[in-house]
């Protein structure tokens, strides 16, 4: 009679194998998050209708190179491994007008913002009667279908939507609530070297580079975290992962895995 001589793993060996798999998975996830892609959730409507509250996006960390903000590691650890006199980014990449970018707020680098890059170093940016001007030239815009929205009092209303055409051909869709806020008419902003001018696509509901006092102001290159590439998940706020019966009505299915333009 044949005898099975194959050694069977012990319970201790099984646990060790599981632990090795878990550690390897965590290591891979860490590398991906630090060097490649980092997930972010959209908490406000400043980028509507491009990005909506409840969208989850992947941001590519490698698009503009790496700084202490894009590495997503504690500042004290960065200070230990990087020379004190180092200024700038490792393997820098050039941001392009129209990119949707996550960055650290210059006045409080613990806060992440997401906006669209409108002005490059040396540009002059101005808004006059809701119209964007880049280097003295009006940015053409075409009226699109209105989108559903609400008044400050919560009443349903239609909001005007436009397609702008940037000088490099990028065509963002922006909202115009026809507000009387100062953001609709600004002075001329001169973008200094090494900085960028950011604006939300929801033009009348965005704290951005048009508001230097208490807002965003000009964003230094080092503050850029990465480029928003794709919406990988989206919920209207009622999604609960352990309640599958909420999924059909709470998930915005048409937004899943949609590219960000």
Backbone torsions as a table, in degrees:
resi	resn	phi	psi	omega
1	UNK	NA	133.0	-178.5
2	UNK	-72.5	144.1	-179.6
3	UNK	-115.6	128.7	178.0
4	UNK	-78.1	110.1	-176.8
5	UNK	-100.2	4.2	-178.5
6	UNK	-66.8	129.2	-180.0
7	UNK	-72.4	135.3	178.7
8	UNK	-100.0	138.0	-178.8
9	UNK	-64.8	143.9	177.0
10	UNK	-81.4	168.2	178.6
11	UNK	-59.9	-37.0	179.7
12	UNK	-64.7	-40.7	178.7
13	UNK	-66.8	-37.5	177.3
14	UNK	-61.0	-44.7	179.5
15	UNK	-62.6	-42.1	-179.9
16	UNK	-63.2	-40.7	178.3
17	UNK	-63.7	-40.9	178.2
18	UNK	-63.5	-42.6	179.5
19	UNK	-63.2	-39.6	179.0
20	UNK	-63.1	-41.8	178.9
21	UNK	-63.5	-43.3	179.8
22	UNK	-62.7	-45.6	179.8
23	UNK	-62.7	-43.2	179.0
24	UNK	-62.4	-41.7	179.4
25	UNK	-64.1	-42.2	178.6
26	UNK	-65.2	-38.2	179.0
27	UNK	-64.5	-43.2	178.4
28	UNK	-63.6	-44.6	179.4
29	UNK	-61.2	-39.0	179.3
30	UNK	-64.1	-46.5	-179.1
31	UNK	-62.8	-43.7	179.7
32	UNK	-61.0	-44.6	-176.9
33	UNK	-68.7	-39.9	-176.5
34	UNK	-75.8	-42.2	-170.3
35	UNK	-107.0	-24.3	-170.9
36	UNK	-115.0	-72.8	-175.3
37	UNK	-131.5	140.0	176.1
38	UNK	-126.9	133.0	178.7
39	UNK	-82.3	144.3	174.6
40	UNK	-136.8	149.7	174.6
41	UNK	-109.3	141.8	-178.1
42	UNK	-86.6	116.0	-174.5
43	UNK	-96.5	-12.4	-174.9
44	UNK	-138.6	171.5	-176.4
45	UNK	-96.0	19.0	-175.0
46	UNK	-68.7	-18.2	179.2
47	UNK	-110.1	13.7	175.4
48	UNK	-63.6	145.8	7.2
49	UNK	-98.2	7.2	178.4
50	UNK	-65.0	-48.9	177.6
51	UNK	-125.1	141.0	-177.0
52	UNK	-116.7	156.1	175.1
53	UNK	-57.7	129.0	-178.1
54	UNK	97.1	-2.8	172.5
55	UNK	-75.2	141.1	172.4
56	UNK	-112.2	124.3	-173.9
57	UNK	-120.9	151.4	170.5
58	UNK	-98.6	131.9	-179.5
59	UNK	-113.8	125.1	-179.0
60	UNK	-79.9	123.0	-176.6
61	UNK	-79.8	-22.5	-173.0
62	UNK	-87.2	-9.3	-172.2
63	UNK	-59.9	-38.9	-176.5
64	UNK	-118.1	16.0	-175.7
65	UNK	82.9	-168.5	-170.9
66	UNK	-125.7	130.6	171.2
67	UNK	-123.7	-178.7	-179.3
68	UNK	-65.3	-19.8	178.9
69	UNK	-86.9	-34.9	-178.7
70	UNK	-80.0	-21.2	179.6
71	UNK	-71.0	-20.5	179.7
72	UNK	58.4	42.4	175.1
73	UNK	-122.7	154.3	-179.0
74	UNK	-56.2	142.5	-177.6
75	UNK	-58.1	-39.5	-178.5
76	UNK	-63.4	-33.5	179.1
77	UNK	-71.9	-39.8	176.0
78	UNK	-58.6	-43.8	-178.5
79	UNK	-64.6	-25.8	179.8
80	UNK	-77.8	-32.0	-172.9
81	UNK	-102.9	-13.2	-177.7
82	UNK	-113.6	134.6	179.3
83	UNK	-55.2	142.8	-175.6
84	UNK	-61.1	-29.3	-176.8
85	UNK	-90.2	6.5	180.0
86	UNK	-74.5	130.7	176.5
87	UNK	-134.1	131.4	178.8
88	UNK	120.5	-150.4	-175.1
89	UNK	-132.9	152.9	171.6
90	UNK	-83.6	134.9	178.3
91	UNK	48.4	57.9	-175.0
92	UNK	-65.2	142.8	173.4
93	UNK	-116.3	152.3	-173.2
94	UNK	-86.5	117.9	174.2
95	UNK	-65.2	148.2	-179.2
96	UNK	-116.2	147.2	176.6
97	UNK	-58.3	130.7	-178.9
98	UNK	100.8	-13.9	177.4
99	UNK	-62.8	141.2	172.0
100	UNK	-94.3	119.5	-165.3
101	UNK	-127.8	137.2	167.8
102	UNK	-91.7	132.6	-179.4
103	UNK	-145.3	165.2	175.6
104	UNK	-89.4	132.5	178.9
105	UNK	-59.1	126.6	-175.6
106	UNK	-57.9	-37.4	-177.3
107	UNK	-82.3	-11.2	177.8
108	UNK	-155.6	93.2	-172.7
109	UNK	-74.5	6.4	172.1
110	UNK	-87.0	-6.4	-175.5
111	UNK	-109.2	130.3	175.5
112	UNK	-93.0	135.6	173.5
113	UNK	-120.9	157.2	172.6
114	UNK	-133.1	123.8	-178.5
115	UNK	-146.4	178.0	176.7
116	UNK	-102.0	136.4	178.5
117	UNK	-75.9	117.7	-178.4
118	UNK	-108.6	-41.2	-175.8
119	UNK	-117.1	131.5	177.7
120	UNK	-94.0	165.1	177.5
121	UNK	-52.8	130.8	-179.8
122	UNK	92.6	-15.1	179.7
123	UNK	-70.6	155.7	168.2
124	UNK	-112.9	124.8	-175.1
125	UNK	-119.4	137.0	176.9
126	UNK	-150.9	150.7	172.4
127	UNK	-120.4	126.9	178.7
128	UNK	-130.1	117.9	-179.9
129	UNK	52.0	47.8	177.1
130	UNK	76.2	-7.1	-176.8
131	UNK	-94.3	133.4	179.2
132	UNK	-86.0	135.3	175.9
133	UNK	-121.5	132.5	176.2
134	UNK	-119.5	117.9	-177.9
135	UNK	53.6	44.0	175.0
136	UNK	80.9	-4.0	-178.1
137	UNK	-108.3	133.5	179.1
138	UNK	-66.2	133.1	175.8
139	UNK	-81.7	117.6	-177.7
140	UNK	-62.3	145.3	175.8
141	UNK	-142.5	147.1	-177.7
142	UNK	-120.2	134.4	-179.1
143	UNK	-70.6	131.1	175.9
144	UNK	-110.9	-176.4	177.9
145	UNK	-65.0	136.5	177.9
146	UNK	-61.9	154.8	177.6
147	UNK	-113.7	156.5	179.1
148	UNK	-76.0	138.9	177.8
149	UNK	-154.5	-164.8	-176.8
150	UNK	-138.1	151.8	172.4
151	UNK	-76.6	166.3	175.7
152	UNK	-55.8	-24.8	178.4
153	UNK	-86.6	-0.3	177.4
154	UNK	94.1	5.6	179.0
155	UNK	-82.9	139.6	178.5
156	UNK	-61.7	143.4	177.0
157	UNK	-155.9	164.2	175.3
158	UNK	-96.0	140.1	-179.7
159	UNK	-118.1	131.8	-179.0
160	UNK	-67.1	138.1	178.6
161	UNK	-124.8	138.6	-178.7
162	UNK	-131.0	154.4	169.9
163	UNK	-107.0	115.0	175.6
164	UNK	-89.1	157.7	175.9
165	UNK	-124.5	106.0	179.5
166	UNK	-72.0	161.6	-179.4
167	UNK	-57.1	-27.8	-179.8
168	UNK	-92.1	7.7	175.6
169	UNK	94.9	-8.9	176.3
170	UNK	-66.0	138.3	-174.4
171	UNK	-126.7	81.1	178.2
172	UNK	-74.8	152.8	173.2
173	UNK	-99.3	124.5	-175.5
174	UNK	-123.1	154.8	178.1
175	UNK	-103.3	143.7	179.2
176	UNK	-127.5	103.5	-179.6
177	UNK	-86.4	1.2	179.5
178	UNK	53.7	50.7	-179.1
179	UNK	-84.3	160.3	176.1
180	UNK	-94.7	10.3	-178.6
181	UNK	-64.7	157.7	-179.5
182	UNK	-62.3	-18.9	-179.6
183	UNK	-66.9	-18.0	-179.0
184	UNK	-79.9	-19.6	176.9
185	UNK	-140.7	115.9	-175.2
186	UNK	-126.8	167.6	168.9
187	UNK	-76.9	178.9	177.9
188	UNK	-82.7	127.7	177.2
189	UNK	-102.5	125.9	175.7
190	UNK	-98.9	118.6	-176.9
191	UNK	-79.8	120.1	-177.7
192	UNK	-74.5	164.3	177.0
193	UNK	-57.3	141.6	177.1
194	UNK	73.7	14.4	-179.0
195	UNK	-131.5	165.9	-178.6
196	UNK	-137.3	151.6	-179.8
197	UNK	-105.6	120.8	-175.0
198	UNK	-111.7	144.0	175.4
199	UNK	-140.3	148.4	173.9
200	UNK	-83.0	149.2	177.6
201	UNK	-70.5	-24.4	173.4
202	UNK	-87.1	79.6	-161.2
203	UNK	-57.6	-34.7	-177.8
204	UNK	-95.2	9.4	180.0
205	UNK	-141.2	54.0	-176.1
206	UNK	-148.0	125.7	170.4
207	UNK	-88.1	109.4	-173.0
208	UNK	-143.2	-154.3	-174.1
209	UNK	-68.8	-12.1	175.5
210	UNK	-73.8	-14.7	-177.3
211	UNK	-117.0	82.5	-176.9
212	UNK	-69.2	-29.8	-178.1
213	UNK	-93.5	104.3	-178.3
214	UNK	83.9	-6.5	178.2
215	UNK	-102.2	-131.1	-176.6
216	UNK	-102.7	-47.3	-174.4
217	UNK	70.7	-163.2	178.9
218	UNK	-74.5	140.4	-175.1
219	UNK	-105.2	118.6	177.5
220	UNK	-65.9	150.0	179.8
221	UNK	-54.9	-40.2	-177.4
222	UNK	-63.4	-21.9	-177.3
223	UNK	-80.4	-9.5	-179.0
224	UNK	-70.4	129.7	179.0
225	UNK	-91.5	-46.0	-179.9
226	UNK	172.2	177.2	-177.8
227	UNK	-97.6	128.9	176.5
228	UNK	-72.7	123.4	-171.5
229	UNK	-109.8	-40.6	-170.7
230	UNK	-153.0	144.5	170.8
231	UNK	-90.2	111.5	-176.6
232	UNK	-96.6	-13.6	177.4
233	UNK	-158.6	151.7	179.0
234	UNK	-154.0	136.6	-179.1
235	UNK	-137.5	148.7	178.4
236	UNK	-83.2	3.7	176.4
237	UNK	109.5	-13.3	-178.6
238	UNK	-101.4	6.5	-178.9
239	UNK	-71.7	132.0	173.2
240	UNK	-130.6	118.5	-170.1
241	UNK	-63.8	-31.0	-178.5
242	UNK	-91.8	11.5	174.8
243	UNK	-124.8	81.3	-174.6
244	UNK	-56.3	-25.4	-178.4
245	UNK	-69.6	-12.8	176.4
246	UNK	-87.4	-14.3	-172.2
247	UNK	-63.4	-46.3	-174.6
248	UNK	-56.9	-36.3	-175.9
249	UNK	-97.5	-15.9	-176.3
250	UNK	-97.2	-24.6	-179.1
251	UNK	-86.5	132.6	174.2
252	UNK	-85.6	87.2	-170.0
253	UNK	-60.6	-35.9	-176.5
254	UNK	-71.4	-14.1	-179.2
255	UNK	-93.9	-11.7	-177.5
256	UNK	-63.3	129.3	177.0
257	UNK	58.9	34.9	175.8
258	UNK	-91.9	137.9	-179.7
259	UNK	-72.7	148.9	-179.7
260	UNK	-99.1	123.5	-178.5
261	UNK	-116.3	NA	NA
